[in-house]
Amino acid sequence: MERWWNRHRKLHLWLLTDLVLLAAFFLLRSNKTLMNALADHVTTPLKTALAVFWSHIPVSAAEMMYLTAVAAAIFWGANLIRALVKEPHRGRTAYRYLLSALCVVLTVWAGFCLMWGVNYHTDTFQDRSGVTARQGTVEELTALTAYFAEGVSRTASEVPRDENGLFAGDRRIILDRAVTVYESGWERFPSLRIRSVRPKEFVCSEAMSAMDFTGFYWPFTGEANVNMDSPAAFLPSTVIHEMAHQRQIASEQECNFVAIAVCLGSDDPLYQYSGWLMGYVHVSNALYRADREAWQRFRESLPETVRRDIQSNNDYWNNVHTSFTDASQSVYDSFIKVNGDSHGVQSYGMVVDLLLTYYKPFCV
């Protein structure tokens, strides 16, 4: 045993360190006071500093890391095959290569738990803002749908459109303006007051679409990355959603609520319309399950331009959907549950409960 340990001593120590770090995280993550302190005073300031640092380059550092990881994996596989062919002790060789790969994976996982996993166990946005999700009646949901239907109809004519009547806001202008949009939400939600950094466009956006992602936040660089291939009408609200993750919000449904609320409070018509559109889609989908006839009435009341934006978005995601999409979402669902959210990807629907609480005073 000692000989076996010493033969790959550095790798074994590396593995042991990873296991200790991961065990410490899973043992301590239920200590909310500790997680809050870690997030508030260490990881969030660090990620903000990283985002500022990487903002000086025009491309996504997260995407470069992903591509580097893919290249490294190919190189590792080729070297493993070569070593198994040339080296005499194939068992030792395979063990060394596989142990090295395991150590790398566990190190990344441990880093991810530190830089992002802690946020699943801190005070939530609901805790910090006082906006608490609650279930409502069908009548309240109908009134909320009417509120968003009116808002999206009113703002639909204030945004540029192409020859087919579809939203045609310039994508890069949307990203450029993102750094000031959050200021409109600081007074209502002080916990969102963090320096804004321009989100990054993901060059391999078609690959992101294949995984059913409109964007993602990468804690190792602090960057909010967005899909530039999907329909532009939802891009502004997607941008605000991903930037909400920069503000220590792990919950997807809370980020969706923040995206809608911040966009509606903005004076930028591109962001306003996208927020109303995102909100309408969420609440009307909920109404569809509760009262299909009421849903149909609201649907028919929308301007043709709004219906086209919604249909264009539906068509896009239906066209890119594959078995790989299902597998990707299954993995993400498992990831959310492992980090303490028992709802998994279904938890996205809870945004309606938050909207019912916050916008009830306006639905009269």
C-alpha contacts under 8 A as a table, 3 or more apart, distances in Angstrom:
res1	aa1	res2	aa2	distance
1	M	4	W	5.04
1	M	5	W	6.14
2	E	5	W	5.01
2	E	6	N	6.06
3	R	6	N	5.19
3	R	7	R	6.06
4	W	7	R	5.30
4	W	8	H	7.07
5	W	8	H	5.87
5	W	9	R	5.46
5	W	12	H	6.94
6	N	9	R	4.48
8	H	11	L	5.49
8	H	12	H	6.17
8	H	96	R	7.32
9	R	12	H	5.08
9	R	13	L	6.15
10	K	13	L	5.15
10	K	14	W	6.10
11	L	14	W	4.94
11	L	15	L	6.11
11	L	99	L	7.03
11	L	100	S	6.64
11	L	103	C	7.41
12	H	15	L	5.02
12	H	16	L	6.08
13	L	16	L	5.00
13	L	17	T	6.11
14	W	17	T	5.19
14	W	18	D	6.35
14	W	103	C	6.55
15	L	18	D	5.16
15	L	19	L	6.26
15	L	102	L	7.86
15	L	103	C	5.42
15	L	106	L	7.79
16	L	19	L	5.12
16	L	20	V	6.17
17	T	20	V	5.15
17	T	21	L	6.20
18	D	21	L	5.20
18	D	22	L	6.16
18	D	103	C	7.23
18	D	106	L	6.01
18	D	107	T	5.85
18	D	110	A	6.70
19	L	22	L	5.17
19	L	23	A	5.95
19	L	106	L	7.72
20	V	23	A	5.09
20	V	24	A	6.04
21	L	24	A	5.11
21	L	25	F	6.30
21	L	110	A	6.54
22	L	25	F	5.10
22	L	26	F	6.28
22	L	110	A	5.69
22	L	113	C	7.85
23	A	26	F	5.25
23	A	27	L	6.02
24	A	27	L	5.14
24	A	28	L	5.96
25	F	28	L	5.24
25	F	29	R	5.63
25	F	113	C	7.30
25	F	114	L	7.79
26	F	29	R	5.45
26	F	30	S	7.91
27	L	30	S	7.17
28	L	31	N	5.56
28	L	34	L	7.88
29	R	32	K	6.99
29	R	34	L	7.98
29	R	35	M	6.54
29	R	118	V	6.84
29	R	121	H	6.23
30	S	121	H	6.69
31	N	34	L	5.48
31	N	35	M	6.29
31	N	121	H	7.93
32	K	35	M	4.94
32	K	36	N	5.89
32	K	121	H	6.09
32	K	122	T	5.51
32	K	123	D	7.34
33	T	36	N	5.19
33	T	37	A	6.24
33	T	122	T	7.69
34	L	37	A	5.17
34	L	38	L	6.11
35	M	38	L	5.05
35	M	39	A	6.05
35	M	118	V	5.83
35	M	119	N	7.47
35	M	121	H	6.34
35	M	122	T	5.50
36	N	39	A	5.20
36	N	40	D	5.79
36	N	121	H	7.87
36	N	122	T	4.99
36	N	123	D	6.77
37	A	40	D	5.19
37	A	41	H	5.75
37	A	42	V	7.55
38	L	41	H	5.65
38	L	42	V	5.24
38	L	43	T	6.33
38	L	118	V	7.74
39	A	42	V	5.62
39	A	43	T	4.93
39	A	44	T	5.45
39	A	118	V	6.75
39	A	119	N	6.79
39	A	122	T	7.56
39	A	248	Q	7.51
40	D	43	T	6.90
40	D	44	T	5.91
40	D	45	P	7.27
41	H	44	T	6.84
41	H	45	P	6.46
42	V	45	P	5.80
42	V	46	L	6.07
43	T	46	L	4.99
43	T	47	K	5.98
43	T	114	L	7.47
43	T	115	M	5.70
43	T	116	W	7.99
44	T	47	K	5.11
44	T	48	T	6.09
44	T	115	M	7.98
44	T	246	Q	7.70
44	T	247	R	7.58
44	T	248	Q	6.66
45	P	48	T	5.08
45	P	49	A	6.16
46	L	49	A	5.12
46	L	50	L	6.20
47	K	50	L	4.93
47	K	51	A	6.09
47	K	115	M	7.73
47	K	219	P	6.36
47	K	220	F	7.12
47	K	221	T	6.59
47	K	222	G	4.66
47	K	246	Q	7.74
48	T	51	A	5.04
48	T	52	V	6.28
48	T	195	R	7.37
48	T	222	G	5.99
48	T	246	Q	7.38
49	A	52	V	5.13
49	A	53	F	6.16
49	A	222	G	7.78
50	L	53	F	4.96
50	L	54	W	6.12
50	L	220	F	7.76
50	L	221	T	5.35
50	L	222	G	5.53
51	A	54	W	5.24
51	A	55	S	5.95
51	A	197	V	6.61
51	A	221	T	5.76
51	A	222	G	4.37
51	A	223	E	5.44
52	V	55	S	5.06
52	V	56	H	7.26
52	V	197	V	6.43
53	F	56	H	6.10
54	W	57	I	5.81
54	W	61	A	6.81
54	W	221	T	6.90
54	W	223	E	7.76
55	S	58	P	6.93
55	S	197	V	6.87
55	S	198	R	7.03
57	I	60	S	7.74
58	P	200	K	7.67
59	V	200	K	6.70
59	V	201	E	7.31
59	V	202	F	7.94
60	S	63	E	5.22
60	S	64	M	6.49
60	S	200	K	5.54
60	S	201	E	6.80
60	S	202	F	6.53
60	S	223	E	7.59
60	S	225	N	7.29
61	A	64	M	4.98
61	A	65	M	6.19
61	A	221	T	6.82
61	A	223	E	7.89
62	A	65	M	5.04
62	A	66	Y	6.28
62	A	218	W	6.32
62	A	220	F	7.76
62	A	221	T	6.49
62	A	223	E	7.19
62	A	225	N	7.99
63	E	66	Y	5.01
63	E	67	L	6.20
63	E	202	F	6.76
63	E	203	V	7.82
64	M	67	L	5.16
64	M	68	T	5.99
65	M	68	T	5.00
65	M	69	A	6.03
66	Y	69	A	5.06
66	Y	70	V	6.30
67	L	70	V	5.09
67	L	71	A	6.23
68	T	71	A	5.07
68	T	72	A	5.99
69	A	72	A	4.97
69	A	73	A	6.07
70	V	73	A	5.11
70	V	74	I	6.35
71	A	74	I	5.17
71	A	75	F	6.15
72	A	75	F	4.98
72	A	76	W	5.94
73	A	76	W	4.99
73	A	77	G	6.14
74	I	77	G	5.14
74	I	78	A	6.21
75	F	78	A	5.16
75	F	79	N	6.15
76	W	79	N	5.16
76	W	80	L	6.09
77	G	80	L	5.06
77	G	81	I	6.34
78	A	81	I	5.27
78	A	82	R	6.24
79	N	82	R	4.98
79	N	83	A	5.98
80	L	83	A	5.12
80	L	84	L	6.13
80	L	93	T	7.97
80	L	94	A	7.22
80	L	97	Y	6.67
81	I	84	L	5.20
81	I	85	V	6.31
82	R	85	V	5.22
82	R	86	K	6.19
83	A	86	K	5.18
83	A	87	E	5.37
83	A	90	R	7.83
83	A	93	T	6.95
84	L	87	E	5.80
84	L	88	P	7.84
84	L	90	R	5.39
84	L	93	T	6.70
84	L	94	A	7.10
87	E	90	R	6.42
87	E	93	T	7.43
89	H	92	R	5.56
89	H	93	T	6.18
90	R	93	T	4.93
90	R	94	A	5.97
91	G	94	A	5.26
91	G	95	Y	6.12
92	R	95	Y	5.04
92	R	96	R	6.10
93	T	96	R	5.18
93	T	97	Y	6.28
94	A	97	Y	5.26
94	A	98	L	6.00
95	Y	98	L	5.25
95	Y	99	L	5.83
96	R	99	L	5.21
96	R	100	S	6.08
97	Y	100	S	5.14
97	Y	101	A	6.30
98	L	101	A	5.08
98	L	102	L	6.14
99	L	102	L	5.00
99	L	103	C	6.14
100	S	103	C	5.15
100	S	104	V	6.33
101	A	104	V	5.18
101	A	105	V	6.26
102	L	105	V	5.15
102	L	106	L	6.11
103	C	106	L	5.15
103	C	107	T	5.99
104	V	107	T	5.11
104	V	108	V	6.26
105	V	108	V	5.25
105	V	109	W	6.17
106	L	109	W	4.89
106	L	110	A	5.98
107	T	110	A	5.06
107	T	111	G	6.12
108	V	111	G	5.05
108	V	112	F	6.02
109	W	112	F	4.94
109	W	113	C	6.15
110	A	113	C	5.11
110	A	114	L	6.36
111	G	114	L	5.11
111	G	115	M	6.03
112	F	115	M	5.10
112	F	116	W	5.51
112	F	117	G	6.33
112	F	219	P	7.35
112	F	220	F	7.58
113	C	116	W	5.43
113	C	117	G	4.01
113	C	118	V	6.25
114	L	117	G	5.91
114	L	118	V	6.02
115	M	118	V	6.96
115	M	219	P	5.92
115	M	220	F	6.97
116	W	119	N	5.70
116	W	120	Y	7.80
116	W	219	P	6.14
116	W	250	A	7.94
117	G	120	Y	5.74
117	G	121	H	7.63
117	G	339	N	6.49
118	V	121	H	5.49
118	V	122	T	6.66
119	N	122	T	5.30
119	N	248	Q	6.18
119	N	249	I	6.71
119	N	250	A	5.62
120	Y	250	A	5.66
120	Y	251	S	7.31
120	Y	339	N	6.37
120	Y	340	G	6.59
120	Y	341	D	7.61
121	H	340	G	7.66
123	D	126	Q	7.88
123	D	127	D	5.65
123	D	128	R	6.69
124	T	127	D	5.03
124	T	128	R	6.34
124	T	249	I	6.77
124	T	250	A	7.95
124	T	251	S	7.82
125	F	128	R	5.05
125	F	129	S	5.81
125	F	130	G	7.99
125	F	131	V	7.97
125	F	191	S	7.93
125	F	249	I	6.31
125	F	254	E	6.69
126	Q	129	S	5.23
126	Q	130	G	5.39
126	Q	131	V	5.13
126	Q	132	T	5.35
126	Q	133	A	7.69
126	Q	254	E	7.75
127	D	130	G	5.64
127	D	131	V	7.58
127	D	132	T	7.71
128	R	191	S	6.62
129	S	189	F	5.95
129	S	190	P	7.73
129	S	191	S	7.18
131	V	354	L	6.89
131	V	357	T	6.88
131	V	358	Y	6.56
132	T	354	L	6.24
132	T	357	T	6.78
133	A	350	M	7.26
133	A	351	V	7.71
133	A	353	D	4.69
133	A	354	L	4.23
133	A	355	L	7.73
133	A	356	L	7.61
133	A	357	T	6.28
134	R	353	D	4.95
134	R	354	L	6.57
134	R	356	L	7.12
134	R	357	T	6.36
135	Q	353	D	5.44
135	Q	356	L	7.55
136	G	140	E	5.95
136	G	141	L	6.58
136	G	353	D	7.18
136	G	356	L	6.77
137	T	140	E	5.14
137	T	141	L	6.25
138	V	141	L	4.95
138	V	142	T	6.02
138	V	287	L	7.57
138	V	290	A	6.68
138	V	291	D	7.60
139	E	142	T	5.04
139	E	143	A	6.24
140	E	143	A	5.07
140	E	144	L	6.14
140	E	356	L	7.43
140	E	360	K	7.67
140	E	363	C	7.96
141	L	144	L	5.00
141	L	145	T	6.12
141	L	283	V	7.19
141	L	286	A	7.93
141	L	287	L	6.55
141	L	356	L	7.17
142	T	145	T	5.06
142	T	146	A	6.23
142	T	287	L	6.76
142	T	294	A	7.32
143	A	146	A	5.03
143	A	147	Y	6.26
143	A	363	C	5.61
143	A	364	V	7.39
144	L	147	Y	5.00
144	L	148	F	6.40
144	L	283	V	7.18
144	L	356	L	6.87
144	L	359	Y	7.36
144	L	360	K	7.14
144	L	363	C	5.86
145	T	148	F	5.22
145	T	149	A	5.92
145	T	280	Y	6.46
145	T	283	V	5.74
145	T	284	S	5.89
145	T	287	L	7.53
145	T	298	F	7.71
146	A	149	A	4.99
146	A	150	E	6.09
146	A	298	F	7.09
146	A	363	C	7.90
147	Y	150	E	5.36
147	Y	151	G	6.31
147	Y	362	F	7.58
147	Y	363	C	6.06
148	F	151	G	4.91
148	F	152	V	6.01
148	F	276	W	6.02
148	F	277	L	7.75
148	F	279	G	6.53
148	F	280	Y	5.11
149	A	152	V	5.38
149	A	153	S	6.02
149	A	276	W	7.94
149	A	280	Y	6.16
149	A	298	F	6.79
149	A	302	L	6.82
150	E	153	S	5.17
150	E	154	R	6.04
151	G	154	R	5.16
151	G	155	T	6.30
151	G	276	W	6.00
152	V	155	T	5.35
152	V	156	A	5.90
152	V	273	Y	6.08
152	V	276	W	4.91
152	V	277	L	5.64
152	V	280	Y	7.29
152	V	306	V	7.46
153	S	156	A	5.34
153	S	157	S	7.81
153	S	302	L	5.98
153	S	303	P	6.10
153	S	306	V	7.11
154	R	157	S	6.94
155	T	158	E	5.29
155	T	159	V	7.36
155	T	269	P	7.27
155	T	272	Q	7.32
155	T	273	Y	5.48
156	A	159	V	6.24
156	A	273	Y	6.32
156	A	303	P	7.76
156	A	305	T	7.02
156	A	306	V	6.55
157	S	160	P	7.82
158	E	269	P	6.30
158	E	270	L	8.00
158	E	273	Y	7.98
159	V	167	F	6.83
159	V	168	A	7.55
159	V	169	G	6.90
159	V	269	P	6.33
159	V	270	L	6.02
159	V	273	Y	7.47
160	P	167	F	6.13
160	P	168	A	5.28
160	P	169	G	5.77
161	R	164	N	7.57
161	R	165	G	5.27
161	R	166	L	5.14
161	R	167	F	4.63
161	R	168	A	4.57
161	R	169	G	7.29
162	D	165	G	5.27
162	D	166	L	5.50
162	D	167	F	6.67
162	D	168	A	5.62
163	E	166	L	7.46
165	G	305	T	5.59
165	G	308	R	7.28
166	L	305	T	6.34
166	L	308	R	6.41
166	L	309	D	5.70
167	F	232	A	6.64
167	F	233	A	5.45
167	F	309	D	6.65
168	A	232	A	6.88
168	A	233	A	7.53
169	G	173	I	7.81
169	G	174	I	7.32
169	G	232	A	6.91
169	G	233	A	7.55
169	G	270	L	6.75
170	D	173	I	5.33
170	D	174	I	6.31
171	R	174	I	5.05
171	R	175	L	6.46
171	R	228	M	7.49
171	R	232	A	6.86
171	R	235	L	7.56
172	R	175	L	5.00
172	R	176	D	6.12
173	I	176	D	4.96
173	I	177	R	6.15
174	I	177	R	5.33
174	I	178	A	6.33
174	I	235	L	7.77
174	I	236	P	6.28
174	I	270	L	7.49
174	I	271	Y	8.00
175	L	178	A	5.22
175	L	179	V	7.87
175	L	198	R	6.30
175	L	199	P	6.16
175	L	200	K	7.72
175	L	236	P	7.74
175	L	239	V	7.43
176	D	179	V	6.74
176	D	198	R	6.31
177	R	180	T	5.99
177	R	181	V	6.75
178	A	181	V	5.28
178	A	182	Y	7.42
178	A	196	S	7.90
178	A	198	R	6.29
178	A	199	P	7.49
178	A	236	P	7.82
178	A	239	V	7.22
178	A	240	I	7.36
179	V	182	Y	6.91
179	V	196	S	5.00
179	V	197	V	5.76
179	V	198	R	5.59
180	T	183	E	5.70
180	T	184	S	7.97
180	T	196	S	7.37
181	V	184	S	6.09
181	V	185	G	7.95
181	V	262	V	7.28
181	V	263	C	7.35
181	V	266	S	5.99
181	V	268	D	7.76
182	Y	185	G	5.44
182	Y	186	W	6.79
182	Y	192	L	7.63
182	Y	193	R	7.94
182	Y	196	S	7.53
182	Y	240	I	7.81
182	Y	262	V	6.36
182	Y	266	S	7.89
183	E	186	W	5.34
183	E	193	R	7.62
184	S	187	E	7.17
184	S	262	V	6.67
184	S	265	G	5.86
184	S	266	S	5.71
185	G	188	R	5.41
185	G	189	F	5.75
185	G	190	P	7.67
185	G	192	L	7.27
185	G	261	A	7.75
185	G	262	V	5.45
185	G	265	G	6.72
186	W	189	F	5.09
186	W	190	P	4.89
186	W	191	S	7.47
186	W	192	L	5.97
186	W	193	R	5.55
187	E	190	P	5.76
189	F	192	L	5.84
189	F	193	R	7.79
190	P	193	R	5.55
191	S	194	I	7.84
191	S	247	R	7.68
192	L	244	A	7.68
192	L	247	R	5.92
193	R	247	R	7.95
194	I	247	R	6.57
196	S	243	M	7.82
197	V	223	E	7.99
198	R	224	A	7.96
199	P	223	E	6.48
199	P	224	A	4.91
199	P	225	N	5.78
199	P	226	V	7.12
199	P	239	V	6.98
199	P	243	M	7.47
200	K	223	E	6.88
200	K	224	A	6.15
200	K	225	N	4.79
200	K	226	V	6.34
201	E	225	N	5.81
201	E	226	V	5.31
201	E	227	N	6.53
201	E	228	M	6.15
202	F	205	S	5.39
202	F	225	N	6.07
202	F	226	V	5.88
202	F	227	N	5.82
202	F	228	M	6.57
203	V	228	M	7.60
204	C	207	A	5.55
204	C	208	M	6.71
205	S	208	M	4.84
205	S	209	S	6.20
205	S	226	V	7.93
205	S	227	N	5.00
205	S	228	M	5.84
205	S	229	D	5.61
206	E	209	S	4.97
206	E	210	A	6.29
206	E	227	N	7.87
206	E	229	D	6.25
207	A	210	A	5.02
207	A	211	M	6.62
208	M	211	M	5.21
208	M	212	D	6.45
208	M	213	F	5.39
208	M	214	T	7.09
208	M	215	G	7.63
208	M	227	N	6.63
209	S	212	D	4.79
209	S	213	F	5.46
209	S	214	T	6.77
209	S	227	N	7.29
209	S	229	D	7.57
209	S	230	S	7.16
209	S	317	W	7.64
209	S	320	V	6.68
210	A	213	F	7.61
210	A	320	V	5.81
210	A	321	H	6.49
210	A	322	T	7.15
210	A	324	F	6.99
210	A	325	T	5.62
211	M	324	F	6.75
211	M	325	T	4.63
211	M	326	D	7.81
211	M	328	S	5.43
211	M	329	Q	7.01
212	D	317	W	7.50
212	D	321	H	7.46
212	D	325	T	5.86
212	D	328	S	7.64
212	D	329	Q	7.23
213	F	216	F	7.23
213	F	227	N	7.31
214	T	226	V	6.08
214	T	227	N	4.99
214	T	230	S	7.10
214	T	238	T	6.86
215	G	224	A	7.49
215	G	225	N	5.41
215	G	226	V	4.01
215	G	227	N	5.27
215	G	238	T	6.98
215	G	239	V	7.80
215	G	242	E	6.67
216	F	224	A	6.19
216	F	225	N	5.32
216	F	226	V	6.48
216	F	242	E	6.19
217	Y	222	G	7.17
217	Y	223	E	5.92
217	Y	224	A	4.60
217	Y	225	N	5.95
217	Y	242	E	5.94
217	Y	243	M	7.77
217	Y	245	H	6.49
217	Y	246	Q	7.42
218	W	221	T	5.93
218	W	222	G	5.72
218	W	223	E	5.50
218	W	224	A	6.57
218	W	225	N	7.52
219	P	222	G	4.64
219	P	223	E	6.87
222	G	246	Q	6.78
223	E	246	Q	7.73
224	A	239	V	7.57
224	A	242	E	5.38
224	A	243	M	5.80
224	A	245	H	7.85
224	A	246	Q	7.28
225	N	242	E	7.20
226	V	235	L	7.86
226	V	238	T	7.33
226	V	239	V	6.63
226	V	242	E	7.70
227	N	230	S	6.26
228	M	232	A	7.75
228	M	235	L	7.92
230	S	235	L	7.99
230	S	313	N	7.53
230	S	316	Y	7.01
231	P	234	F	6.51
231	P	235	L	7.22
231	P	312	S	7.08
231	P	313	N	5.78
231	P	316	Y	7.38
232	A	235	L	4.97
232	A	236	P	7.80
233	A	236	P	7.24
233	A	274	S	5.85
233	A	309	D	6.69
234	F	237	S	5.60
234	F	238	T	6.06
234	F	274	S	5.49
234	F	275	G	7.98
234	F	277	L	7.56
234	F	278	M	6.83
235	L	238	T	4.93
235	L	239	V	6.03
235	L	274	S	7.37
236	P	239	V	5.10
236	P	240	I	6.49
236	P	263	C	7.86
236	P	270	L	6.94
236	P	271	Y	5.27
236	P	274	S	5.93
236	P	275	G	7.60
237	S	240	I	5.17
237	S	241	H	6.14
237	S	259	A	5.38
237	S	260	I	6.61
237	S	263	C	6.63
237	S	271	Y	6.60
237	S	274	S	5.59
237	S	275	G	5.55
237	S	278	M	6.98
238	T	241	H	4.93
238	T	242	E	6.26
238	T	259	A	7.16
239	V	242	E	5.32
239	V	243	M	6.17
239	V	259	A	7.94
240	I	243	M	4.98
240	I	244	A	6.08
240	I	258	V	7.52
240	I	259	A	4.91
240	I	262	V	7.54
240	I	263	C	7.57
241	H	244	A	5.11
241	H	245	H	7.00
241	H	255	C	5.06
241	H	256	N	5.70
241	H	258	V	6.79
241	H	259	A	4.83
242	E	245	H	5.36
242	E	246	Q	7.12
242	E	255	C	7.43
243	M	246	Q	5.05
243	M	247	R	6.85
244	A	247	R	5.04
244	A	248	Q	7.18
244	A	249	I	6.04
244	A	255	C	5.59
244	A	258	V	6.91
244	A	259	A	7.39
245	H	248	Q	5.54
245	H	249	I	4.85
245	H	250	A	6.00
245	H	255	C	6.94
246	Q	249	I	7.14
249	I	252	E	8.00
249	I	254	E	7.20
249	I	255	C	6.66
250	A	254	E	7.90
250	A	255	C	7.63
251	S	254	E	5.30
251	S	255	C	6.31
252	E	255	C	5.04
252	E	256	N	6.22
252	E	347	S	7.40
252	E	348	Y	5.96
253	Q	256	N	4.99
253	Q	257	F	6.30
253	Q	347	S	6.34
253	Q	348	Y	4.53
253	Q	349	G	6.73
253	Q	350	M	5.79
253	Q	351	V	4.84
254	E	257	F	5.04
254	E	258	V	6.16
254	E	351	V	6.38
254	E	354	L	7.85
255	C	258	V	5.00
255	C	259	A	6.03
256	N	259	A	5.02
256	N	260	I	6.31
256	N	348	Y	7.78
256	N	351	V	6.37
257	F	260	I	5.21
257	F	261	A	6.08
257	F	351	V	5.57
257	F	354	L	6.72
257	F	355	L	6.82
258	V	261	A	5.11
258	V	262	V	5.82
259	A	262	V	5.43
259	A	263	C	5.99
259	A	275	G	6.82
260	I	263	C	5.25
260	I	264	L	6.11
260	I	275	G	4.58
260	I	276	W	6.90
260	I	278	M	6.72
260	I	279	G	6.03
261	A	264	L	5.25
261	A	265	G	6.29
261	A	275	G	7.30
262	V	265	G	5.11
262	V	266	S	6.27
262	V	275	G	7.83
263	C	266	S	5.15
263	C	271	Y	5.10
263	C	272	Q	5.00
263	C	273	Y	7.90
263	C	274	S	7.19
263	C	275	G	4.88
263	C	276	W	7.82
264	L	271	Y	7.34
264	L	272	Q	4.92
264	L	273	Y	7.81
264	L	275	G	5.67
264	L	276	W	6.66
265	G	272	Q	7.33
266	S	269	P	7.79
266	S	271	Y	6.73
266	S	272	Q	6.13
267	D	271	Y	7.94
267	D	272	Q	7.05
268	D	271	Y	5.46
268	D	272	Q	6.06
269	P	272	Q	4.87
269	P	273	Y	5.96
270	L	273	Y	5.52
270	L	274	S	6.27
271	Y	274	S	5.12
271	Y	275	G	6.04
272	Q	275	G	5.19
272	Q	276	W	6.28
273	Y	276	W	5.16
273	Y	277	L	6.02
274	S	277	L	4.98
274	S	278	M	6.01
275	G	278	M	5.15
275	G	279	G	6.04
276	W	279	G	5.11
276	W	280	Y	5.96
277	L	280	Y	5.09
277	L	281	V	6.21
277	L	306	V	7.89
278	M	281	V	5.27
278	M	282	H	6.42
279	G	282	H	5.27
279	G	283	V	6.24
280	Y	283	V	5.34
280	Y	284	S	5.72
281	V	284	S	5.30
281	V	285	N	5.94
282	H	285	N	5.35
282	H	286	A	6.49
282	H	349	G	7.40
282	H	351	V	7.58
282	H	352	V	6.52
283	V	286	A	5.10
283	V	287	L	6.20
283	V	352	V	5.86
284	S	287	L	4.79
284	S	288	Y	5.98
284	S	295	W	6.29
285	N	288	Y	5.03
285	N	289	R	6.77
286	A	289	R	5.47
286	A	290	A	6.57
286	A	349	G	7.98
286	A	352	V	7.52
287	L	290	A	4.88
287	L	291	D	5.56
287	L	292	R	6.82
287	L	294	A	7.46
287	L	295	W	5.89
288	Y	291	D	5.52
288	Y	292	R	4.65
288	Y	293	E	7.97
288	Y	294	A	7.75
288	Y	295	W	5.31
289	R	292	R	6.49
291	D	294	A	5.53
291	D	295	W	6.34
292	R	295	W	4.94
292	R	296	Q	6.16
293	E	296	Q	5.09
293	E	297	R	6.41
294	A	297	R	5.15
294	A	298	F	6.44
295	W	298	F	5.31
295	W	299	R	6.10
296	Q	299	R	4.96
296	Q	300	E	6.15
297	R	300	E	5.29
297	R	301	S	6.27
298	F	301	S	5.04
298	F	302	L	6.61
299	R	302	L	5.63
299	R	307	R	7.69
302	L	306	V	6.31
302	L	307	R	6.58
303	P	306	V	5.46
303	P	307	R	6.58
304	E	307	R	5.12
304	E	308	R	6.11
305	T	308	R	5.07
305	T	309	D	6.29
306	V	309	D	5.11
306	V	310	I	6.33
307	R	310	I	5.16
307	R	311	Q	6.03
308	R	311	Q	5.00
308	R	312	S	5.84
309	D	312	S	5.11
309	D	313	N	6.25
310	I	313	N	5.20
310	I	314	N	6.27
311	Q	314	N	5.00
311	Q	315	D	6.00
312	S	315	D	5.13
312	S	316	Y	6.10
313	N	316	Y	5.19
313	N	317	W	6.45
314	N	317	W	5.47
314	N	318	N	6.12
315	D	318	N	5.11
315	D	319	N	6.07
316	Y	319	N	5.24
316	Y	320	V	6.46
317	W	320	V	5.26
317	W	321	H	6.04
318	N	321	H	5.27
321	H	324	F	7.83
321	H	325	T	5.78
321	H	326	D	7.93
322	T	325	T	5.12
322	T	326	D	6.84
323	S	326	D	5.14
323	S	327	A	6.33
324	F	327	A	5.00
324	F	328	S	6.04
325	T	328	S	5.10
325	T	329	Q	6.21
326	D	329	Q	5.21
326	D	330	S	6.08
327	A	330	S	5.02
327	A	331	V	6.28
328	S	331	V	5.20
328	S	332	Y	6.28
329	Q	332	Y	4.95
329	Q	333	D	5.93
329	Q	345	V	7.88
330	S	333	D	5.02
330	S	334	S	6.25
331	V	334	S	5.14
331	V	335	F	6.19
332	Y	335	F	4.87
332	Y	336	I	6.24
332	Y	345	V	7.54
333	D	336	I	5.27
333	D	337	K	6.37
333	D	344	G	4.83
333	D	345	V	5.19
334	S	337	K	5.13
334	S	338	V	6.07
334	S	344	G	6.88
335	F	338	V	5.16
335	F	339	N	6.37
336	I	339	N	5.26
336	I	340	G	6.71
336	I	341	D	5.62
336	I	342	S	7.56
336	I	344	G	5.43
336	I	345	V	7.32
337	K	340	G	5.23
337	K	341	D	4.73
337	K	342	S	5.00
337	K	343	H	6.97
337	K	344	G	5.36
338	V	341	D	7.24
341	D	344	G	6.01
343	H	346	Q	5.67
343	H	347	S	4.91
344	G	347	S	5.80
345	V	348	Y	6.07
346	Q	349	G	6.20
347	S	350	M	5.63
348	Y	351	V	6.24
349	G	352	V	6.15
350	M	353	D	5.30
350	M	354	L	6.78
351	V	354	L	5.10
351	V	355	L	6.22
352	V	355	L	4.97
352	V	356	L	6.09
353	D	356	L	5.06
353	D	357	T	6.44
354	L	357	T	5.21
354	L	358	Y	6.26
355	L	358	Y	5.19
355	L	359	Y	5.66
355	L	360	K	7.70
356	L	359	Y	5.66
356	L	360	K	5.52
357	T	360	K	5.71
358	Y	361	P	7.43
359	Y	362	F	5.39
359	Y	363	C	6.63
360	K	363	C	5.18
360	K	364	V	7.72
361	P	364	V	6.80
